[in-house]
Amino acid sequence: MDIGDLSFFLAVARAGGISRASKELLTVQSNISSRIRTLEDELGVELFRRHARGVTLTNSGERLLPYAEQITQLVREVTQVVSDDHEPGGRLAIGSMETTAGLRLPGVLAAFSEECPRVDFTLATDTTDALTTQVLEHRLDGAFVCGPVRHPDLVSEQVFIEQLVLVSGVRVADLDSALADGGRHKLLVLRAGCAYRARLERLFEQHGVPSPNVLEFGTLEGILGCAAAGMGVTLLPLGVVTTSPLAAALKVHHLAPADSRAETLFIRRKDSTMTAAMSRFLFHTHDSSRPASLKSVAR
């Protein structure tokens, strides 16, 4: 069985269609179709049902999926482990919440890239729910997510603590005003699956606004810009607000400790290999939170 055929199978399964998979793999559709047919002939089963909207997995395809994910992950880890004799190398795919990527990771990535230039590093931003799924499906080697995360196939470690604050335009007098007028204020949020969005919705529900109006954005910049313009309120780490170019046009409303504390966890699969690249990346992640006087000692 060709590992490349399994990689094509995974791409089509995740994309839900050969056309979409061809864009991801940067190859023509006929090549993908041929590789899938080869795999189906070798296994003696049909893996996909073809229809006008794309493809869906057959029962046989569903059974193959977790094995294909494990095999391709193991092959990648073997390549990394073998190349780790001299210096970290291979591929390292990390995911992060957008807030963490902007606030916490620039220094981490700079230090890691300087020490490990041979590592093929990628960073993808998404919601906590989406990142957790991608780690479970072997699409990411690890991810920074909002805790708690409990899954039998994952290990997690706390890496950062964030202070969450309610953020509005400067015309909103105080926290009580923002919450009391919850029916009028729109919630400015990222898409569903964002842990901070879920906490903001719960906060308003606790104050008698179970179904507030929501404006959904694709970027933090859009959320902060609309908050500054007085269009609504949002929930973000304090550091994101204070470092924003729009800080002067934003008002921070502090919450009770139980509502404001948020743990950022780093998650990875329990059965994944701790490669040299991952080990050094985690070192730099933890090192970024140490007092300056301890950083050289930790090395």
Buried (B, 14 or more C-beta within 10 A) or exposed (E): EEEEBBBBBBBBBBBBBBEBBBEEBEBEBEEBBEBBEBBBEEBEBBBBEEEEEBBBBBEBBEEBBEEBBEBBBBEBBEBBBEBBEEBBBBBBBBBBBBBBBBBBBEEBBEBBEEBBEEBEBEBBBBBBBBBBBBBBBBBBBBBBBBBEBEEEEBBBEEBBEBBBBBBBBEEBEEBEEBBBBBEEBBBBBBEEBBBBBBBBBEBBEEBEBEEBEBBBBEEBBBBBBBBBEBBBBBBBBBBBBEEBEBBEBBBBBBBEEEBBEBBBBBBBBEEBBEBBBBEBBBBBBBBBEEEEEEBEEEE
